[in-house]
Every structure is written in C-alpha cells, then in structure tokens.
C-alpha cells in the first residue's frame, strides 16, 4: 500500500461530502500583489467550511507596516469596499471586502523583511449535503477542507467528540474494513496515533488525538482522504 504523506497546514484539517458546486467550475480573482513580493501557491482553488478560496504565501524585503500601508492605500483608492484590521500576536492582518469577495493579507516580520499569506475568499455560503461516509456517532464537524491539486481531489475533515480517541479508532477500523478499505496501523506521532487505508486508487489517513482542555475536553480525529 502506498504510504500516505500529508501536511495539515491549517489548524483544524474518510468522509465524502458532496458540494452544491463543483470546485473545477469556480473562478476566483487574482490577488494584485505588491511589487517585489515573491509568491508561492498553497492552493489555487479550495473549499474551506463551504467557502471557495485561494491562498498564496509571500516574502518581501519590506516591513509588515509597509505591506499593510501599501494595501490599505490601494484599497482606499478603489473605494466602495470595507476595510478591516486585526492584530494577533506578532501577525498583522488587513482585509478588504468588495463585490462578493474578501481579500486579506496576513503578514509578520522576519529577518529579511516580511512573510505572510494572501487569501481571496468568495463570500457565499454553500449548501452542503449530508456527509455520505460514516462518521462516528456524536461527532461534531469542526472543519472541512476540499481541494484539487494537479487534478487530484482530496478532502480533510476535523471532528471532535466526547468519546475517547481509542474508542473511535476501534470504530473506524471496523467500519472501514466492512466497506472494503484495506488498512494498517500507522506510526504513533506527537500529534496522535494513525490509521492508513487504501481502496483502489483512494487513500486515507486518520489521526486520533486524546482529550484536551483546549477543545472542551473533547478528543479530535483528523481525516485526510485522497480520492485518486
């Protein structure tokens, strides 16, 4: 079985939901980047909690305040939209809501200037149908990320439950095997224990984390599904 390698880049993050809109049909506007920015795509198209978005990481040899001032000035000139500011720790965020889209810049200082992310989000809620793949009873969906990379569709879902991680692990092992998935025990990691499965060209990985006070004493299950 192929080894599944995943990076949970978002703090959330197999279950197959159907969306009211195909991701391939979504067109998002490009971010008008600042001169001198070096950018790298994280996702040209993805769906996070029902909202289509694109994400680019950037670096630039300017201070975070210079970056914020640049976009603030540009967006004020455009007019009509709504500016938003936020500061969390050492990270500055400025956003602009205009014509159904939110453009946001998250920036923080580093040794050579600034690094951060450019995000475009379409401001429209999706009506999502019921998740078709079995979910452990009493689980709550914390987040859902649906993405396409080089034509390969994948989905990452985070669930929380008052049940123990070990109890949920046993349940998922049983239900996946009954549905034709072939699996094995993954290696234990700092973030939790894993199960890895394959069904034809489809791959999935489940990460089980014990209860913690941060999530109101609920255990967390992160499920990543590569649809092949």
C-alpha positions, 0 to 999 in steps of 0.5 A, a space after each residue: 500500500 502506498 504510504 500516505 504523506 500529508 501536511 495539515 497546514 491549517 489548524 483544524 484539517 474518510 468522509 465524502 461530502 458532496 458540494 452544491 458546486 463543483 470546485 473545477 467550475 469556480 473562478 476566483 480573482 487574482 490577488 494584485 500583489 505588491 511589487 517585489 513580493 515573491 509568491 508561492 501557491 498553497 492552493 489555487 482553488 479550495 473549499 474551506 467550511 463551504 467557502 471557495 478560496 485561494 491562498 498564496 504565501 509571500 516574502 518581501 524585503 519590506 516591513 509588515 507596516 509597509 505591506 499593510 500601508 501599501 494595501 490599505 492605500 490601494 484599497 482606499 483608492 478603489 473605494 466602495 469596499 470595507 476595510 478591516 484590521 486585526 492584530 494577533 500576536 506578532 501577525 498583522 492582518 488587513 482585509 478588504 471586502 468588495 463585490 462578493 469577495 474578501 481579500 486579506 493579507 496576513 503578514 509578520 516580520 522576519 529577518 529579511 523583511 516580511 512573510 505572510 499569506 494572501 487569501 481571496 475568499 468568495 463570500 457565499 455560503 454553500 449548501 452542503 449535503 449530508 456527509 455520505 461516509 460514516 462518521 462516528 456517532 456524536 461527532 461534531 464537524 469542526 472543519 472541512 477542507 476540499 481541494 484539487 491539486 494537479 487534478 487530484 481531489 482530496 478532502 480533510 475533515 476535523 471532528 471532535 467528540 466526547 468519546 475517547 480517541 481509542 474508542 473511535 479508532 476501534 470504530 473506524 477500523 471496523 467500519 472501514 474494513 466492512 466497506 472494503 478499505 484495506 488498512 494498517 496501523 500507522 506510526 504513533 506521532 506527537 500529534 496522535 496515533 494513525 490509521 492508513 487505508 487504501 481502496 483502489 486508487 483512494 487513500 486515507 489517513 486518520 489521526 486520533 488525538 486524546 482529550 484536551 482542555 483546549 477543545 472542551 475536553 473533547 478528543 479530535 480525529 483528523 481525516 485526510 482522504 485522497 480520492 485518486 
